[in-house]
């Protein structure tokens, strides 16, 4: 509702209070997508960082890595470590180490 009223700051406050309850994955994606609609890449990245701490499943780390891949220049490698595993994404290529 806040976003529909062009009150982005108010929408952020609502989302932040909601995230304190550690909601399901869809709630986090809604927040991330709102920030992306306003081209707030750094804010979206920060939310992703918190999201994968709350929902540390591998599929979520991969989503985070793919997000980073979309934000980088072609050829840039994004490395995200999860436990003893490490993923490197480069131009749609996943390298396991």
Secondary structure as GFF3:
##gff-version 3
##sequence-region A 1 97
A	DSSP	alpha_helix	8	19	.	.	.	ID=ss1
A	DSSP	alpha_helix	25	37	.	.	.	ID=ss2
A	DSSP	alpha_helix	41	54	.	.	.	ID=ss3
A	DSSP	alpha_helix	58	71	.	.	.	ID=ss4
A	DSSP	beta_strand	78	82	.	.	.	ID=ss5
A	DSSP	beta_strand	85	90	.	.	.	ID=ss6
A	DSSP	beta_strand	93	96	.	.	.	ID=ss7
###
